[in-house]
Amino acid sequence: MEINDKLIKEISAIVVILLFGVLVFFAIQPLIYAIIWGLILGYVFMPVYHWILKYVKNDYLAASLTLLLSALIILIPMWFIIPVMIEQIFEIYKFSQAMDMQGFVNSLFPGASTQFIAQFGATLNTMIGKLASAIMNSLVDMSLNLPLMLVDVFTAGFVFFFTLKDAEKLKAFIRSISPLSKSKESILIKQFKDITYSTVYGRFIVGIAQGLLAGLGFMIFGIKNALLLTMLCVFLAVLPVLGVFLVWIPVAIYMFAAGNIALAIAFVLYNLILVSNIDNLLMAYIVSKKTTLSPVFALISSIGGLFLFGITGLILGPLIFAYFIILVDLYRNKNLLSLFADDKSGEKK
């Protein structure tokens, strides 16, 4: 290929853009998760924004009202929940220390040997102690990093506001610089949109709803430390394959072991009938199942994303994995290069 001045200028321009892109990335790296959460929340509340915009007819006002509504939904409950959670963590820790763990294990495994009961009881004590300690350390770290957290909240809110207000401009800009073939671009965008919708609404929003319904059961049946157990249910409900049964089954076993047979049976029925089926019902009405990951891949991508990106990885992990599978599938069908081919339709008629 002949090298001319035009090619050299194009390569130089790409190098300069890449160089400044790297510098921009390092500049925003401390705020990257706040930016991502702002984009995610903007995506989640976009239908609310469009609904408000139909009535107020002003994009600034509509975005402001949506931001205010989201703050009321997210921040105000956290303001009341966090102190109660801290108190309940202390209660669980004190309860675990005072509890006759060996007697509890013996009631679960009546025929077990004395050595097994002693070792299993000590293991449970250690696990509960380490879990409570880890949670307390996380809360202490959060309090020490409060100024940085406030900066992150402000950044997320700022990104959230302009994601709503300038969504169409952002889409137009991305399409204008996209190297993809225009005829293939709409197909690929639809696939990505289906996956994003399924992941964000299907896994995250539906998971939160299922966790909250399980928490409502804890409160109805008078389970102690219901708020802390609810937060654990929400976290597990978001993860694929895993679920709230990892919380309510041990609670039900404890209720049976404590002699609350009738209440325990009602608690189990509540979870089997309502909690275990709410995700399927919501999926049917809210989420299109046009694009879904295999449960194994979904679990691996979620846990991997959790370790790599923290709590944000519960969303980013499955998204990245699903997008990768789409590209691999295009390559397998020898359609990957066609994404970048020039459109020639309409040139000759």
Contacts in CASP RR format, 6 or more apart in sequence:
PFRMAT RR
TARGET T0000
AUTHOR 0000-0000-0000
METHOD contacts of the structure
MODEL  1
MEINDKLIKEISAIVVILLFGVLVFFAIQPLIYAIIWGLILGYVFMPVYH
WILKYVKNDYLAASLTLLLSALIILIPMWFIIPVMIEQIFEIYKFSQAMD
MQGFVNSLFPGASTQFIAQFGATLNTMIGKLASAIMNSLVDMSLNLPLML
VDVFTAGFVFFFTLKDAEKLKAFIRSISPLSKSKESILIKQFKDITYSTV
YGRFIVGIAQGLLAGLGFMIFGIKNALLLTMLCVFLAVLPVLGVFLVWIP
VAIYMFAAGNIALAIAFVLYNLILVSNIDNLLMAYIVSKKTTLSPVFALI
SSIGGLFLFGITGLILGPLIFAYFIILVDLYRNKNLLSLFADDKSGEKK
1 7 0 8 1.000
28 35 0 8 1.000
31 151 0 8 1.000
31 152 0 8 1.000
31 155 0 8 1.000
33 152 0 8 1.000
33 309 0 8 1.000
33 312 0 8 1.000
34 151 0 8 1.000
34 152 0 8 1.000
34 153 0 8 1.000
34 155 0 8 1.000
34 156 0 8 1.000
34 159 0 8 1.000
35 155 0 8 1.000
35 156 0 8 1.000
35 159 0 8 1.000
36 312 0 8 1.000
36 316 0 8 1.000
37 156 0 8 1.000
37 312 0 8 1.000
38 155 0 8 1.000
38 156 0 8 1.000
38 157 0 8 1.000
38 159 0 8 1.000
38 160 0 8 1.000
38 163 0 8 1.000
39 159 0 8 1.000
39 160 0 8 1.000
39 163 0 8 1.000
40 200 0 8 1.000
40 315 0 8 1.000
41 70 0 8 1.000
41 156 0 8 1.000
41 157 0 8 1.000
41 160 0 8 1.000
41 163 0 8 1.000
42 49 0 8 1.000
42 160 0 8 1.000
42 163 0 8 1.000
42 164 0 8 1.000
43 163 0 8 1.000
43 196 0 8 1.000
43 200 0 8 1.000
44 200 0 8 1.000
44 201 0 8 1.000
44 205 0 8 1.000
45 66 0 8 1.000
45 69 0 8 1.000
45 70 0 8 1.000
45 160 0 8 1.000
45 164 0 8 1.000
46 164 0 8 1.000
46 167 0 8 1.000
48 66 0 8 1.000
48 69 0 8 1.000
49 62 0 8 1.000
49 63 0 8 1.000
49 66 0 8 1.000
49 164 0 8 1.000
52 62 0 8 1.000
52 65 0 8 1.000
52 66 0 8 1.000
53 59 0 8 1.000
53 62 0 8 1.000
56 62 0 8 1.000
56 65 0 8 1.000
59 165 0 8 1.000
60 165 0 8 1.000
62 164 0 8 1.000
62 165 0 8 1.000
63 161 0 8 1.000
63 162 0 8 1.000
63 164 0 8 1.000
63 165 0 8 1.000
64 161 0 8 1.000
66 164 0 8 1.000
67 157 0 8 1.000
67 160 0 8 1.000
67 161 0 8 1.000
67 164 0 8 1.000
70 160 0 8 1.000
75 153 0 8 1.000
81 227 0 8 1.000
81 231 0 8 1.000
82 139 0 8 1.000
84 227 0 8 1.000
85 227 0 8 1.000
85 228 0 8 1.000
85 231 0 8 1.000
86 136 0 8 1.000
86 139 0 8 1.000
88 225 0 8 1.000
88 227 0 8 1.000
88 228 0 8 1.000
89 132 0 8 1.000
89 135 0 8 1.000
89 136 0 8 1.000
89 139 0 8 1.000
89 228 0 8 1.000
91 224 0 8 1.000
91 225 0 8 1.000
92 128 0 8 1.000
92 132 0 8 1.000
92 225 0 8 1.000
92 228 0 8 1.000
93 128 0 8 1.000
93 129 0 8 1.000
93 132 0 8 1.000
95 224 0 8 1.000
96 124 0 8 1.000
96 125 0 8 1.000
96 128 0 8 1.000
96 129 0 8 1.000
96 132 0 8 1.000
97 125 0 8 1.000
101 121 0 8 1.000
101 122 0 8 1.000
101 124 0 8 1.000
101 125 0 8 1.000
102 117 0 8 1.000
102 118 0 8 1.000
102 121 0 8 1.000
103 117 0 8 1.000
104 121 0 8 1.000
104 124 0 8 1.000
104 254 0 8 1.000
104 257 0 8 1.000
105 112 0 8 1.000
105 117 0 8 1.000
105 120 0 8 1.000
105 121 0 8 1.000
105 124 0 8 1.000
106 112 0 8 1.000
106 117 0 8 1.000
107 257 0 8 1.000
108 253 0 8 1.000
108 257 0 8 1.000
109 116 0 8 1.000
109 117 0 8 1.000
109 120 0 8 1.000
112 120 0 8 1.000
142 149 0 8 1.000
163 170 0 8 1.000
175 185 0 8 1.000
178 185 0 8 1.000
179 340 0 8 1.000
180 188 0 8 1.000
180 339 0 8 1.000
180 340 0 8 1.000
181 338 0 8 1.000
181 339 0 8 1.000
181 340 0 8 1.000
181 341 0 8 1.000
181 342 0 8 1.000
181 343 0 8 1.000
182 343 0 8 1.000
183 343 0 8 1.000
183 345 0 8 1.000
184 338 0 8 1.000
184 339 0 8 1.000
184 341 0 8 1.000
185 339 0 8 1.000
188 326 0 8 1.000
188 339 0 8 1.000
191 291 0 8 1.000
191 326 0 8 1.000
192 323 0 8 1.000
192 326 0 8 1.000
194 288 0 8 1.000
194 290 0 8 1.000
194 291 0 8 1.000
195 291 0 8 1.000
195 319 0 8 1.000
195 322 0 8 1.000
195 323 0 8 1.000
195 326 0 8 1.000
196 319 0 8 1.000
197 287 0 8 1.000
197 288 0 8 1.000
198 287 0 8 1.000
198 288 0 8 1.000
198 289 0 8 1.000
198 290 0 8 1.000
198 291 0 8 1.000
198 292 0 8 1.000
199 315 0 8 1.000
199 318 0 8 1.000
199 319 0 8 1.000
199 322 0 8 1.000
200 315 0 8 1.000
201 286 0 8 1.000
201 287 0 8 1.000
202 282 0 8 1.000
202 283 0 8 1.000
202 286 0 8 1.000
202 287 0 8 1.000
203 238 0 8 1.000
203 240 0 8 1.000
203 298 0 8 1.000
203 302 0 8 1.000
203 314 0 8 1.000
203 315 0 8 1.000
203 318 0 8 1.000
204 238 0 8 1.000
204 314 0 8 1.000
204 315 0 8 1.000
205 286 0 8 1.000
206 278 0 8 1.000
206 279 0 8 1.000
206 282 0 8 1.000
206 283 0 8 1.000
206 286 0 8 1.000
206 287 0 8 1.000
207 234 0 8 1.000
207 237 0 8 1.000
207 238 0 8 1.000
207 279 0 8 1.000
208 234 0 8 1.000
208 237 0 8 1.000
208 238 0 8 1.000
209 278 0 8 1.000
209 279 0 8 1.000
209 282 0 8 1.000
210 233 0 8 1.000
210 237 0 8 1.000
210 243 0 8 1.000
210 244 0 8 1.000
210 275 0 8 1.000
210 278 0 8 1.000
210 279 0 8 1.000
210 282 0 8 1.000
211 230 0 8 1.000
211 233 0 8 1.000
211 234 0 8 1.000
211 236 0 8 1.000
211 237 0 8 1.000
211 244 0 8 1.000
211 275 0 8 1.000
212 230 0 8 1.000
212 233 0 8 1.000
212 234 0 8 1.000
213 274 0 8 1.000
213 275 0 8 1.000
213 278 0 8 1.000
214 229 0 8 1.000
214 230 0 8 1.000
214 233 0 8 1.000
214 237 0 8 1.000
214 244 0 8 1.000
214 247 0 8 1.000
214 248 0 8 1.000
214 271 0 8 1.000
214 275 0 8 1.000
215 226 0 8 1.000
215 229 0 8 1.000
215 230 0 8 1.000
215 233 0 8 1.000
217 223 0 8 1.000
217 226 0 8 1.000
217 267 0 8 1.000
217 270 0 8 1.000
217 271 0 8 1.000
217 275 0 8 1.000
218 226 0 8 1.000
218 229 0 8 1.000
218 230 0 8 1.000
218 251 0 8 1.000
219 226 0 8 1.000
220 270 0 8 1.000
221 255 0 8 1.000
221 263 0 8 1.000
221 266 0 8 1.000
221 267 0 8 1.000
221 270 0 8 1.000
223 229 0 8 1.000
223 251 0 8 1.000
229 247 0 8 1.000
229 251 0 8 1.000
232 247 0 8 1.000
233 243 0 8 1.000
233 244 0 8 1.000
233 247 0 8 1.000
233 248 0 8 1.000
236 242 0 8 1.000
236 243 0 8 1.000
236 244 0 8 1.000
236 246 0 8 1.000
236 247 0 8 1.000
237 243 0 8 1.000
237 244 0 8 1.000
237 279 0 8 1.000
238 302 0 8 1.000
238 314 0 8 1.000
239 299 0 8 1.000
239 302 0 8 1.000
239 303 0 8 1.000
239 314 0 8 1.000
240 293 0 8 1.000
240 295 0 8 1.000
240 298 0 8 1.000
240 299 0 8 1.000
240 302 0 8 1.000
240 318 0 8 1.000
241 295 0 8 1.000
241 296 0 8 1.000
241 298 0 8 1.000
241 299 0 8 1.000
242 299 0 8 1.000
244 271 0 8 1.000
244 275 0 8 1.000
245 271 0 8 1.000
245 276 0 8 1.000
248 267 0 8 1.000
248 268 0 8 1.000
248 271 0 8 1.000
248 275 0 8 1.000
251 267 0 8 1.000
252 264 0 8 1.000
252 267 0 8 1.000
252 268 0 8 1.000
252 271 0 8 1.000
255 263 0 8 1.000
255 264 0 8 1.000
255 267 0 8 1.000
256 264 0 8 1.000
283 289 0 8 1.000
291 322 0 8 1.000
292 298 0 8 1.000
293 301 0 8 1.000
293 318 0 8 1.000
293 321 0 8 1.000
293 322 0 8 1.000
293 325 0 8 1.000
297 321 0 8 1.000
297 325 0 8 1.000
298 318 0 8 1.000
298 321 0 8 1.000
300 321 0 8 1.000
301 317 0 8 1.000
301 318 0 8 1.000
301 320 0 8 1.000
301 321 0 8 1.000
301 322 0 8 1.000
302 313 0 8 1.000
302 314 0 8 1.000
302 317 0 8 1.000
302 318 0 8 1.000
304 313 0 8 1.000
304 317 0 8 1.000
305 313 0 8 1.000
305 314 0 8 1.000
305 316 0 8 1.000
305 317 0 8 1.000
305 320 0 8 1.000
306 313 0 8 1.000
306 314 0 8 1.000
308 317 0 8 1.000
309 316 0 8 1.000
309 317 0 8 1.000
327 336 0 8 1.000
330 336 0 8 1.000
330 339 0 8 1.000
END
